[in-house]
């Protein structure tokens, strides 16, 4: 078994209202020095070793992301 992490983030040209809300709240909570926040999603999958990188990319592209407004990265990690 392998553990795979898929990170999904809004594309740079897409507004991120959740990230903006966090960025605006940080100074009010006493956290200075943060100029920008982008909020995304993280998926962790446990897959058989037989699942190749192309299949993982297809899973991420067709099910886990909206590729019109989001980018994704897929990586295998140590279990």
N, CA, C and O atoms as a Maestro MAE file, in Angstrom:
{
 s_m_m2io_version
 :::
 2.0.0
}

f_m_ct {
 s_m_title
 :::
 protein
 m_atom[316] {
  # First column is atom index #
  i_m_mmod_type
  r_m_x_coord
  r_m_y_coord
  r_m_z_coord
  i_m_residue_number
  s_m_chain_name
  s_m_pdb_residue_name
  s_m_pdb_atom_name
  i_m_atomic_number
  :::
  1 25 0.844 -1.188 0.000 1 A "UNK " " N  " 7
  2 3 0.000 0.000 0.000 1 A "UNK " " CA " 6
  3 2 0.887 1.249 0.000 1 A "UNK " " C  " 6
  4 15 1.959 1.271 0.604 1 A "UNK " " O  " 8
  5 25 0.423 2.255 -0.674 2 A "UNK " " N  " 7
  6 3 1.129 3.530 -0.728 2 A "UNK " " CA " 6
  7 2 0.174 4.631 -0.305 2 A "UNK " " C  " 6
  8 15 -1.033 4.552 -0.537 2 A "UNK " " O  " 8
  9 25 0.725 5.643 0.310 3 A "UNK " " N  " 7
  10 3 -0.063 6.823 0.655 3 A "UNK " " CA " 6
  11 2 0.244 7.898 -0.376 3 A "UNK " " C  " 6
  12 15 1.401 8.175 -0.692 3 A "UNK " " O  " 8
  13 25 -0.827 8.498 -0.893 4 A "UNK " " N  " 7
  14 3 -0.707 9.552 -1.895 4 A "UNK " " CA " 6
  15 2 -1.404 10.788 -1.361 4 A "UNK " " C  " 6
  16 15 -2.495 10.706 -0.799 4 A "UNK " " O  " 8
  17 25 -0.766 11.929 -1.540 5 A "UNK " " N  " 7
  18 3 -1.353 13.204 -1.137 5 A "UNK " " CA " 6
  19 2 -1.607 14.032 -2.391 5 A "UNK " " C  " 6
  20 15 -0.725 14.208 -3.232 5 A "UNK " " O  " 8
  21 25 -2.832 14.532 -2.493 6 A "UNK " " N  " 7
  22 3 -3.200 15.437 -3.581 6 A "UNK " " CA " 6
  23 2 -3.518 16.787 -2.949 6 A "UNK " " C  " 6
  24 15 -4.460 16.916 -2.168 6 A "UNK " " O  " 8
  25 25 -2.722 17.782 -3.298 7 A "UNK " " N  " 7
  26 3 -2.952 19.151 -2.830 7 A "UNK " " CA " 6
  27 2 -3.641 19.926 -3.948 7 A "UNK " " C  " 6
  28 15 -3.198 19.908 -5.097 7 A "UNK " " O  " 8
  29 25 -4.726 20.603 -3.597 8 A "UNK " " N  " 7
  30 3 -5.517 21.360 -4.565 8 A "UNK " " CA " 6
  31 2 -5.551 22.821 -4.106 8 A "UNK " " C  " 6
  32 15 -5.875 23.115 -2.955 8 A "UNK " " O  " 8
  33 25 -5.215 23.719 -5.015 9 A "UNK " " N  " 7
  34 3 -5.203 25.147 -4.702 9 A "UNK " " CA " 6
  35 2 -5.910 25.925 -5.803 9 A "UNK " " C  " 6
  36 15 -5.896 25.517 -6.964 9 A "UNK " " O  " 8
  37 25 -6.533 27.054 -5.438 10 A "UNK " " N  " 7
  38 3 -7.109 27.906 -6.487 10 A "UNK " " CA " 6
  39 2 -5.990 28.413 -7.399 10 A "UNK " " C  " 6
  40 15 -4.883 28.689 -6.937 10 A "UNK " " O  " 8
  41 25 -6.280 28.531 -8.670 11 A "UNK " " N  " 7
  42 3 -5.302 29.104 -9.598 11 A "UNK " " CA " 6
  43 2 -4.996 30.535 -9.165 11 A "UNK " " C  " 6
  44 15 -5.832 31.197 -8.551 11 A "UNK " " O  " 8
  45 25 -3.801 31.004 -9.486 12 A "UNK " " N  " 7
  46 3 -3.362 32.328 -9.045 12 A "UNK " " CA " 6
  47 2 -4.298 33.433 -9.511 12 A "UNK " " C  " 6
  48 15 -4.489 34.420 -8.800 12 A "UNK " " O  " 8
  49 25 -4.881 33.282 -10.691 13 A "UNK " " N  " 7
  50 3 -5.742 34.348 -11.231 13 A "UNK " " CA " 6
  51 2 -7.165 34.312 -10.667 13 A "UNK " " C  " 6
  52 15 -7.971 35.190 -10.974 13 A "UNK " " O  " 8
  53 25 -7.475 33.318 -9.855 14 A "UNK " " N  " 7
  54 3 -8.794 33.175 -9.260 14 A "UNK " " CA " 6
  55 2 -8.804 33.829 -7.876 14 A "UNK " " C  " 6
  56 15 -7.903 33.597 -7.069 14 A "UNK " " O  " 8
  57 25 -9.819 34.639 -7.609 15 A "UNK " " N  " 7
  58 3 -9.953 35.243 -6.284 15 A "UNK " " CA " 6
  59 2 -10.168 34.149 -5.240 15 A "UNK " " C  " 6
  60 15 -10.806 33.132 -5.513 15 A "UNK " " O  " 8
  61 25 -9.631 34.369 -4.056 16 A "UNK " " N  " 7
  62 3 -9.740 33.391 -2.974 16 A "UNK " " CA " 6
  63 2 -10.353 34.089 -1.757 16 A "UNK " " C  " 6
  64 15 -9.618 34.538 -0.877 16 A "UNK " " O  " 8
  65 25 -11.689 34.189 -1.689 17 A "UNK " " N  " 7
  66 3 -12.311 34.923 -0.591 17 A "UNK " " CA " 6
  67 2 -12.047 34.303 0.778 17 A "UNK " " C  " 6
  68 15 -11.959 35.031 1.766 17 A "UNK " " O  " 8
  69 25 -11.919 32.983 0.864 18 A "UNK " " N  " 7
  70 3 -11.612 32.367 2.160 18 A "UNK " " CA " 6
  71 2 -10.213 32.748 2.613 18 A "UNK " " C  " 6
  72 15 -9.999 33.069 3.782 18 A "UNK " " O  " 8
  73 25 -9.264 32.713 1.690 19 A "UNK " " N  " 7
  74 3 -7.901 33.122 2.021 19 A "UNK " " CA " 6
  75 2 -7.835 34.588 2.413 19 A "UNK " " C  " 6
  76 15 -7.108 34.956 3.336 19 A "UNK " " O  " 8
  77 25 -8.594 35.429 1.712 20 A "UNK " " N  " 7
  78 3 -8.621 36.856 2.039 20 A "UNK " " CA " 6
  79 2 -9.216 37.087 3.423 20 A "UNK " " C  " 6
  80 15 -8.744 37.949 4.165 20 A "UNK " " O  " 8
  81 25 -10.246 36.325 3.776 21 A "UNK " " N  " 7
  82 3 -10.855 36.475 5.100 21 A "UNK " " CA " 6
  83 2 -9.853 36.108 6.195 21 A "UNK " " C  " 6
  84 15 -9.777 36.786 7.220 21 A "UNK " " O  " 8
  85 25 -9.099 35.056 5.986 22 A "UNK " " N  " 7
  86 3 -8.080 34.663 6.969 22 A "UNK " " CA " 6
  87 2 -7.004 35.743 7.060 22 A "UNK " " C  " 6
  88 15 -6.602 36.139 8.154 22 A "UNK " " O  " 8
  89 25 -6.541 36.216 5.900 23 A "UNK " " N  " 7
  90 3 -5.498 37.247 5.887 23 A "UNK " " CA " 6
  91 2 -5.962 38.511 6.601 23 A "UNK " " C  " 6
  92 15 -5.175 39.148 7.301 23 A "UNK " " O  " 8
  93 25 -7.220 38.880 6.434 24 A "UNK " " N  " 7
  94 3 -7.745 40.078 7.094 24 A "UNK " " CA " 6
  95 2 -7.917 39.884 8.599 24 A "UNK " " C  " 6
  96 15 -7.794 40.841 9.364 24 A "UNK " " O  " 8
  97 25 -8.197 38.665 9.025 25 A "UNK " " N  " 7
  98 3 -8.412 38.395 10.447 25 A "UNK " " CA " 6
  99 2 -7.107 38.304 11.235 25 A "UNK " " C  " 6
  100 15 -7.089 38.607 12.428 25 A "UNK " " O  " 8
  101 25 -6.033 37.900 10.599 26 A "UNK " " N  " 7
  102 3 -4.781 37.696 11.329 26 A "UNK " " CA " 6
  103 2 -4.289 38.936 12.082 26 A "UNK " " C  " 6
  104 15 -3.938 38.815 13.256 26 A "UNK " " O  " 8
  105 25 -4.245 40.122 11.463 27 A "UNK " " N  " 7
  106 3 -3.794 41.299 12.220 27 A "UNK " " CA " 6
  107 2 -4.706 41.633 13.402 27 A "UNK " " C  " 6
  108 15 -4.236 42.077 14.449 27 A "UNK " " O  " 8
  109 25 -6.011 41.416 13.227 28 A "UNK " " N  " 7
  110 3 -6.939 41.685 14.330 28 A "UNK " " CA " 6
  111 2 -6.689 40.745 15.504 28 A "UNK " " C  " 6
  112 15 -6.994 41.074 16.651 28 A "UNK " " O  " 8
  113 25 -6.137 39.580 15.211 29 A "UNK " " N  " 7
  114 3 -5.836 38.605 16.264 29 A "UNK " " CA " 6
  115 2 -4.408 38.744 16.790 29 A "UNK " " C  " 6
  116 15 -3.962 37.945 17.614 29 A "UNK " " O  " 8
  117 25 -3.701 39.759 16.309 30 A "UNK " " N  " 7
  118 3 -2.354 40.022 16.808 30 A "UNK " " CA " 6
  119 2 -1.246 39.350 16.019 30 A "UNK " " C  " 6
  120 15 -0.102 39.328 16.475 30 A "UNK " " O  " 8
  121 25 -1.544 38.809 14.867 31 A "UNK " " N  " 7
  122 3 -0.529 38.154 14.038 31 A "UNK " " CA " 6
  123 2 -0.186 39.071 12.874 31 A "UNK " " C  " 6
  124 15 -0.946 39.180 11.911 31 A "UNK " " O  " 8
  125 25 0.963 39.729 12.969 32 A "UNK " " N  " 7
  126 3 1.389 40.662 11.933 32 A "UNK " " CA " 6
  127 2 2.410 40.003 11.017 32 A "UNK " " C  " 6
  128 15 3.005 38.982 11.363 32 A "UNK " " O  " 8
  129 25 2.604 40.595 9.850 33 A "UNK " " N  " 7
  130 3 3.633 40.145 8.933 33 A "UNK " " CA " 6
  131 2 3.169 39.159 7.871 33 A "UNK " " C  " 6
  132 15 3.967 38.754 7.026 33 A "UNK " " O  " 8
  133 25 1.907 38.765 7.891 34 A "UNK " " N  " 7
  134 3 1.390 37.859 6.858 34 A "UNK " " CA " 6
  135 2 0.731 38.725 5.793 34 A "UNK " " C  " 6
  136 15 -0.237 39.432 6.071 34 A "UNK " " O  " 8
  137 25 1.254 38.670 4.581 35 A "UNK " " N  " 7
  138 3 0.741 39.552 3.532 35 A "UNK " " CA " 6
  139 2 -0.310 38.891 2.648 35 A "UNK " " C  " 6
  140 15 -1.096 39.587 2.006 35 A "UNK " " O  " 8
  141 25 -0.339 37.564 2.604 36 A "UNK " " N  " 7
  142 3 -1.284 36.892 1.720 36 A "UNK " " CA " 6
  143 2 -1.558 35.477 2.229 36 A "UNK " " C  " 6
  144 15 -0.673 34.819 2.776 36 A "UNK " " O  " 8
  145 25 -2.795 35.022 2.042 37 A "UNK " " N  " 7
  146 3 -3.183 33.659 2.394 37 A "UNK " " CA " 6
  147 2 -4.000 33.098 1.241 37 A "UNK " " C  " 6
  148 15 -4.889 33.769 0.717 37 A "UNK " " O  " 8
  149 25 -3.697 31.863 0.847 38 A "UNK " " N  " 7
  150 3 -4.501 31.137 -0.140 38 A "UNK " " CA " 6
  151 2 -4.924 29.834 0.529 38 A "UNK " " C  " 6
  152 15 -4.099 29.127 1.108 38 A "UNK " " O  " 8
  153 25 -6.193 29.528 0.445 39 A "UNK " " N  " 7
  154 3 -6.719 28.332 1.093 39 A "UNK " " CA " 6
  155 2 -7.020 27.275 0.046 39 A "UNK " " C  " 6
  156 15 -7.608 27.565 -0.996 39 A "UNK " " O  " 8
  157 25 -6.611 26.045 0.334 40 A "UNK " " N  " 7
  158 3 -6.844 24.952 -0.594 40 A "UNK " " CA " 6
  159 2 -7.398 23.729 0.111 40 A "UNK " " C  " 6
  160 15 -7.951 23.814 1.208 40 A "UNK " " O  " 8
  161 25 -7.233 22.578 -0.553 41 A "UNK " " N  " 7
  162 3 -7.717 21.304 -0.021 41 A "UNK " " CA " 6
  163 2 -6.582 20.291 -0.087 41 A "UNK " " C  " 6
  164 15 -5.685 20.392 -0.925 41 A "UNK " " O  " 8
  165 25 -6.638 19.320 0.804 42 A "UNK " " N  " 7
  166 3 -5.666 18.228 0.806 42 A "UNK " " CA " 6
  167 2 -6.440 16.919 0.881 42 A "UNK " " C  " 6
  168 15 -7.317 16.750 1.728 42 A "UNK " " O  " 8
  169 25 -6.104 15.996 -0.015 43 A "UNK " " N  " 7
  170 3 -6.695 14.665 -0.021 43 A "UNK " " CA " 6
  171 2 -5.590 13.652 0.237 43 A "UNK " " C  " 6
  172 15 -4.504 13.763 -0.330 43 A "UNK " " O  " 8
  173 25 -5.856 12.669 1.086 44 A "UNK " " N  " 7
  174 3 -4.923 11.573 1.315 44 A "UNK " " CA " 6
  175 2 -5.587 10.288 0.855 44 A "UNK " " C  " 6
  176 15 -6.699 9.965 1.273 44 A "UNK " " O  " 8
  177 25 -4.898 9.563 -0.006 45 A "UNK " " N  " 7
  178 3 -5.415 8.320 -0.553 45 A "UNK " " CA " 6
  179 2 -4.470 7.182 -0.185 45 A "UNK " " C  " 6
  180 15 -3.251 7.343 -0.242 45 A "UNK " " O  " 8
  181 25 -5.018 6.054 0.186 46 A "UNK " " N  " 7
  182 3 -4.250 4.818 0.357 46 A "UNK " " CA " 6
  183 2 -4.519 3.985 -0.891 46 A "UNK " " C  " 6
  184 15 -5.664 3.622 -1.159 46 A "UNK " " O  " 8
  185 25 -3.477 3.684 -1.650 47 A "UNK " " N  " 7
  186 3 -3.656 2.980 -2.918 47 A "UNK " " CA " 6
  187 2 -2.726 1.773 -2.986 47 A "UNK " " C  " 6
  188 15 -1.690 1.731 -2.322 47 A "UNK " " O  " 8
  189 25 -3.112 0.801 -3.793 48 A "UNK " " N  " 7
  190 3 -2.247 -0.342 -4.053 48 A "UNK " " CA " 6
  191 2 -1.009 0.133 -4.798 48 A "UNK " " C  " 6
  192 15 -1.043 1.142 -5.503 48 A "UNK " " O  " 8
  193 25 0.082 -0.606 -4.633 49 A "UNK " " N  " 7
  194 3 1.313 -0.249 -5.336 49 A "UNK " " CA " 6
  195 2 1.153 -0.328 -6.851 49 A "UNK " " C  " 6
  196 15 1.944 0.253 -7.593 49 A "UNK " " O  " 8
  197 25 0.134 -1.043 -7.304 50 A "UNK " " N  " 7
  198 3 -0.085 -1.196 -8.748 50 A "UNK " " CA " 6
  199 2 -0.679 0.057 -9.394 50 A "UNK " " C  " 6
  200 15 -0.674 0.170 -10.620 50 A "UNK " " O  " 8
  201 25 -1.188 0.995 -8.601 51 A "UNK " " N  " 7
  202 3 -1.770 2.228 -9.157 51 A "UNK " " CA " 6
  203 2 -0.629 3.156 -9.562 51 A "UNK " " C  " 6
  204 15 0.160 3.592 -8.724 51 A "UNK " " O  " 8
  205 25 -0.556 3.451 -10.861 52 A "UNK " " N  " 7
  206 3 0.573 4.255 -11.346 52 A "UNK " " CA " 6
  207 2 0.272 5.754 -11.284 52 A "UNK " " C  " 6
  208 15 -0.850 6.171 -10.999 52 A "UNK " " O  " 8
  209 25 1.307 6.548 -11.559 53 A "UNK " " N  " 7
  210 3 1.186 8.004 -11.461 53 A "UNK " " CA " 6
  211 2 0.171 8.571 -12.446 53 A "UNK " " C  " 6
  212 15 -0.509 9.551 -12.142 53 A "UNK " " O  " 8
  213 25 0.067 7.967 -13.617 54 A "UNK " " N  " 7
  214 3 -0.906 8.456 -14.603 54 A "UNK " " CA " 6
  215 2 -2.335 8.269 -14.092 54 A "UNK " " C  " 6
  216 15 -3.181 9.143 -14.278 54 A "UNK " " O  " 8
  217 25 -2.600 7.140 -13.453 55 A "UNK " " N  " 7
  218 3 -3.935 6.903 -12.898 55 A "UNK " " CA " 6
  219 2 -4.225 7.870 -11.759 55 A "UNK " " C  " 6
  220 15 -5.344 8.366 -11.628 55 A "UNK " " O  " 8
  221 25 -3.221 8.137 -10.942 56 A "UNK " " N  " 7
  222 3 -3.408 9.077 -9.838 56 A "UNK " " CA " 6
  223 2 -3.709 10.479 -10.363 56 A "UNK " " C  " 6
  224 15 -4.573 11.175 -9.831 56 A "UNK " " O  " 8
  225 25 -2.999 10.885 -11.401 57 A "UNK " " N  " 7
  226 3 -3.251 12.201 -11.989 57 A "UNK " " CA " 6
  227 2 -4.658 12.258 -12.579 57 A "UNK " " C  " 6
  228 15 -5.330 13.284 -12.476 57 A "UNK " " O  " 8
  229 25 -5.103 11.176 -13.188 58 A "UNK " " N  " 7
  230 3 -6.454 11.138 -13.762 58 A "UNK " " CA " 6
  231 2 -7.510 11.229 -12.664 58 A "UNK " " C  " 6
  232 15 -8.522 11.909 -12.836 58 A "UNK " " O  " 8
  233 25 -7.285 10.546 -11.529 59 A "UNK " " N  " 7
  234 3 -8.204 10.632 -10.388 59 A "UNK " " CA " 6
  235 2 -8.299 12.081 -9.905 59 A "UNK " " C  " 6
  236 15 -9.392 12.608 -9.694 59 A "UNK " " O  " 8
  237 25 -7.138 12.711 -9.737 60 A "UNK " " N  " 7
  238 3 -7.111 14.095 -9.252 60 A "UNK " " CA " 6
  239 2 -7.797 15.034 -10.234 60 A "UNK " " C  " 6
  240 15 -8.544 15.926 -9.830 60 A "UNK " " O  " 8
  241 25 -7.545 14.833 -11.516 61 A "UNK " " N  " 7
  242 3 -8.081 15.735 -12.534 61 A "UNK " " CA " 6
  243 2 -9.583 15.581 -12.727 61 A "UNK " " C  " 6
  244 15 -10.276 16.569 -12.967 61 A "UNK " " O  " 8
  245 25 -10.097 14.358 -12.625 62 A "UNK " " N  " 7
  246 3 -11.508 14.141 -12.941 62 A "UNK " " CA " 6
  247 2 -12.430 14.189 -11.727 62 A "UNK " " C  " 6
  248 15 -13.618 14.479 -11.867 62 A "UNK " " O  " 8
  249 25 -11.897 13.909 -10.536 63 A "UNK " " N  " 7
  250 3 -12.769 13.815 -9.376 63 A "UNK " " CA " 6
  251 2 -12.451 14.819 -8.274 63 A "UNK " " C  " 6
  252 15 -13.366 15.377 -7.669 63 A "UNK " " O  " 8
  253 25 -11.178 15.056 -8.007 64 A "UNK " " N  " 7
  254 3 -10.804 15.842 -6.833 64 A "UNK " " CA " 6
  255 2 -10.682 17.337 -7.094 64 A "UNK " " C  " 6
  256 15 -10.675 18.126 -6.149 64 A "UNK " " O  " 8
  257 25 -10.585 17.738 -8.348 65 A "UNK " " N  " 7
  258 3 -10.399 19.161 -8.649 65 A "UNK " " CA " 6
  259 2 -11.381 19.638 -9.703 65 A "UNK " " C  " 6
  260 15 -11.931 18.857 -10.479 65 A "UNK " " O  " 8
  261 25 -11.580 20.945 -9.702 66 A "UNK " " N  " 7
  262 3 -12.247 21.626 -10.805 66 A "UNK " " CA " 6
  263 2 -11.124 22.323 -11.561 66 A "UNK " " C  " 6
  264 15 -10.685 23.404 -11.170 66 A "UNK " " O  " 8
  265 25 -10.660 21.706 -12.642 67 A "UNK " " N  " 7
  266 3 -9.453 22.194 -13.319 67 A "UNK " " CA " 6
  267 2 -9.633 23.555 -13.989 67 A "UNK " " C  " 6
  268 15 -8.656 24.152 -14.441 67 A "UNK " " O  " 8
  269 25 -10.856 24.045 -14.058 68 A "UNK " " N  " 7
  270 3 -11.073 25.385 -14.608 68 A "UNK " " CA " 6
  271 2 -10.544 26.436 -13.635 68 A "UNK " " C  " 6
  272 15 -10.004 27.461 -14.052 68 A "UNK " " O  " 8
  273 25 -10.704 26.174 -12.326 69 A "UNK " " N  " 7
  274 3 -10.323 27.180 -11.327 69 A "UNK " " CA " 6
  275 2 -9.273 26.689 -10.332 69 A "UNK " " C  " 6
  276 15 -8.834 27.462 -9.481 69 A "UNK " " O  " 8
  277 25 -8.859 25.413 -10.419 70 A "UNK " " N  " 7
  278 3 -7.924 24.868 -9.433 70 A "UNK " " CA " 6
  279 2 -6.755 24.155 -10.111 70 A "UNK " " C  " 6
  280 15 -6.897 23.564 -11.181 70 A "UNK " " O  " 8
  281 25 -5.601 24.228 -9.460 71 A "UNK " " N  " 7
  282 3 -4.420 23.453 -9.825 71 A "UNK " " CA " 6
  283 2 -4.225 22.368 -8.780 71 A "UNK " " C  " 6
  284 15 -4.719 22.489 -7.659 71 A "UNK " " O  " 8
  285 25 -3.511 21.310 -9.138 72 A "UNK " " N  " 7
  286 3 -3.266 20.244 -8.173 72 A "UNK " " CA " 6
  287 2 -1.859 19.691 -8.327 72 A "UNK " " C  " 6
  288 15 -1.249 19.793 -9.392 72 A "UNK " " O  " 8
  289 25 -1.354 19.106 -7.254 73 A "UNK " " N  " 7
  290 3 -0.119 18.340 -7.277 73 A "UNK " " CA " 6
  291 2 -0.403 16.991 -6.630 73 A "UNK " " C  " 6
  292 15 -1.200 16.888 -5.697 73 A "UNK " " O  " 8
  293 25 0.253 15.972 -7.134 74 A "UNK " " N  " 7
  294 3 0.108 14.614 -6.612 74 A "UNK " " CA " 6
  295 2 1.489 14.141 -6.196 74 A "UNK " " C  " 6
  296 15 2.450 14.261 -6.955 74 A "UNK " " O  " 8
  297 25 1.585 13.600 -4.984 75 A "UNK " " N  " 7
  298 3 2.875 13.058 -4.538 75 A "UNK " " CA " 6
  299 2 2.655 11.842 -3.647 75 A "UNK " " C  " 6
  300 15 1.680 11.767 -2.898 75 A "UNK " " O  " 8
  301 25 3.567 10.906 -3.742 76 A "UNK " " N  " 7
  302 3 3.561 9.736 -2.867 76 A "UNK " " CA " 6
  303 2 4.377 10.085 -1.625 76 A "UNK " " C  " 6
  304 15 5.423 10.727 -1.720 76 A "UNK " " O  " 8
  305 25 3.895 9.661 -0.469 77 A "UNK " " N  " 7
  306 3 4.592 9.943 0.783 77 A "UNK " " CA " 6
  307 2 4.815 8.642 1.543 77 A "UNK " " C  " 6
  308 15 4.155 7.638 1.275 77 A "UNK " " O  " 8
  309 25 5.733 8.664 2.477 78 A "UNK " " N  " 7
  310 3 5.992 7.500 3.322 78 A "UNK " " CA " 6
  311 2 4.801 7.258 4.233 78 A "UNK " " C  " 6
  312 15 4.253 8.198 4.808 78 A "UNK " " O  " 8
  313 25 4.405 6.018 4.363 79 A "UNK " " N  " 7
  314 3 3.261 5.676 5.233 79 A "UNK " " CA " 6
  315 2 3.653 5.711 6.688 79 A "UNK " " C  " 6
  316 15 2.822 5.452 7.558 79 A "UNK " " O  " 8
  :::
 }
 m_bond[315] {
  # First column is bond index #
  i_m_from
  i_m_to
  i_m_order
  :::
  1 1 2 1
  2 2 3 1
  3 3 4 2
  4 3 5 1
  5 5 6 1
  6 6 7 1
  7 7 8 2
  8 7 9 1
  9 9 10 1
  10 10 11 1
  11 11 12 2
  12 11 13 1
  13 13 14 1
  14 14 15 1
  15 15 16 2
  16 15 17 1
  17 17 18 1
  18 18 19 1
  19 19 20 2
  20 19 21 1
  21 21 22 1
  22 22 23 1
  23 23 24 2
  24 23 25 1
  25 25 26 1
  26 26 27 1
  27 27 28 2
  28 27 29 1
  29 29 30 1
  30 30 31 1
  31 31 32 2
  32 31 33 1
  33 33 34 1
  34 34 35 1
  35 35 36 2
  36 35 37 1
  37 37 38 1
  38 38 39 1
  39 39 40 2
  40 39 41 1
  41 41 42 1
  42 42 43 1
  43 43 44 2
  44 43 45 1
  45 45 46 1
  46 46 47 1
  47 47 48 2
  48 47 49 1
  49 49 50 1
  50 50 51 1
  51 51 52 2
  52 51 53 1
  53 53 54 1
  54 54 55 1
  55 55 56 2
  56 55 57 1
  57 57 58 1
  58 58 59 1
  59 59 60 2
  60 59 61 1
  61 61 62 1
  62 62 63 1
  63 63 64 2
  64 63 65 1
  65 65 66 1
  66 66 67 1
  67 67 68 2
  68 67 69 1
  69 69 70 1
  70 70 71 1
  71 71 72 2
  72 71 73 1
  73 73 74 1
  74 74 75 1
  75 75 76 2
  76 75 77 1
  77 77 78 1
  78 78 79 1
  79 79 80 2
  80 79 81 1
  81 81 82 1
  82 82 83 1
  83 83 84 2
  84 83 85 1
  85 85 86 1
  86 86 87 1
  87 87 88 2
  88 87 89 1
  89 89 90 1
  90 90 91 1
  91 91 92 2
  92 91 93 1
  93 93 94 1
  94 94 95 1
  95 95 96 2
  96 95 97 1
  97 97 98 1
  98 98 99 1
  99 99 100 2
  100 99 101 1
  101 101 102 1
  102 102 103 1
  103 103 104 2
  104 103 105 1
  105 105 106 1
  106 106 107 1
  107 107 108 2
  108 107 109 1
  109 109 110 1
  110 110 111 1
  111 111 112 2
  112 111 113 1
  113 113 114 1
  114 114 115 1
  115 115 116 2
  116 115 117 1
  117 117 118 1
  118 118 119 1
  119 119 120 2
  120 119 121 1
  121 121 122 1
  122 122 123 1
  123 123 124 2
  124 123 125 1
  125 125 126 1
  126 126 127 1
  127 127 128 2
  128 127 129 1
  129 129 130 1
  130 130 131 1
  131 131 132 2
  132 131 133 1
  133 133 134 1
  134 134 135 1
  135 135 136 2
  136 135 137 1
  137 137 138 1
  138 138 139 1
  139 139 140 2
  140 139 141 1
  141 141 142 1
  142 142 143 1
  143 143 144 2
  144 143 145 1
  145 145 146 1
  146 146 147 1
  147 147 148 2
  148 147 149 1
  149 149 150 1
  150 150 151 1
  151 151 152 2
  152 151 153 1
  153 153 154 1
  154 154 155 1
  155 155 156 2
  156 155 157 1
  157 157 158 1
  158 158 159 1
  159 159 160 2
  160 159 161 1
  161 161 162 1
  162 162 163 1
  163 163 164 2
  164 163 165 1
  165 165 166 1
  166 166 167 1
  167 167 168 2
  168 167 169 1
  169 169 170 1
  170 170 171 1
  171 171 172 2
  172 171 173 1
  173 173 174 1
  174 174 175 1
  175 175 176 2
  176 175 177 1
  177 177 178 1
  178 178 179 1
  179 179 180 2
  180 179 181 1
  181 181 182 1
  182 182 183 1
  183 183 184 2
  184 183 185 1
  185 185 186 1
  186 186 187 1
  187 187 188 2
  188 187 189 1
  189 189 190 1
  190 190 191 1
  191 191 192 2
  192 191 193 1
  193 193 194 1
  194 194 195 1
  195 195 196 2
  196 195 197 1
  197 197 198 1
  198 198 199 1
  199 199 200 2
  200 199 201 1
  201 201 202 1
  202 202 203 1
  203 203 204 2
  204 203 205 1
  205 205 206 1
  206 206 207 1
  207 207 208 2
  208 207 209 1
  209 209 210 1
  210 210 211 1
  211 211 212 2
  212 211 213 1
  213 213 214 1
  214 214 215 1
  215 215 216 2
  216 215 217 1
  217 217 218 1
  218 218 219 1
  219 219 220 2
  220 219 221 1
  221 221 222 1
  222 222 223 1
  223 223 224 2
  224 223 225 1
  225 225 226 1
  226 226 227 1
  227 227 228 2
  228 227 229 1
  229 229 230 1
  230 230 231 1
  231 231 232 2
  232 231 233 1
  233 233 234 1
  234 234 235 1
  235 235 236 2
  236 235 237 1
  237 237 238 1
  238 238 239 1
  239 239 240 2
  240 239 241 1
  241 241 242 1
  242 242 243 1
  243 243 244 2
  244 243 245 1
  245 245 246 1
  246 246 247 1
  247 247 248 2
  248 247 249 1
  249 249 250 1
  250 250 251 1
  251 251 252 2
  252 251 253 1
  253 253 254 1
  254 254 255 1
  255 255 256 2
  256 255 257 1
  257 257 258 1
  258 258 259 1
  259 259 260 2
  260 259 261 1
  261 261 262 1
  262 262 263 1
  263 263 264 2
  264 263 265 1
  265 265 266 1
  266 266 267 1
  267 267 268 2
  268 267 269 1
  269 269 270 1
  270 270 271 1
  271 271 272 2
  272 271 273 1
  273 273 274 1
  274 274 275 1
  275 275 276 2
  276 275 277 1
  277 277 278 1
  278 278 279 1
  279 279 280 2
  280 279 281 1
  281 281 282 1
  282 282 283 1
  283 283 284 2
  284 283 285 1
  285 285 286 1
  286 286 287 1
  287 287 288 2
  288 287 289 1
  289 289 290 1
  290 290 291 1
  291 291 292 2
  292 291 293 1
  293 293 294 1
  294 294 295 1
  295 295 296 2
  296 295 297 1
  297 297 298 1
  298 298 299 1
  299 299 300 2
  300 299 301 1
  301 301 302 1
  302 302 303 1
  303 303 304 2
  304 303 305 1
  305 305 306 1
  306 306 307 1
  307 307 308 2
  308 307 309 1
  309 309 310 1
  310 310 311 1
  311 311 312 2
  312 311 313 1
  313 313 314 1
  314 314 315 1
  315 315 316 2
  :::
 }
}
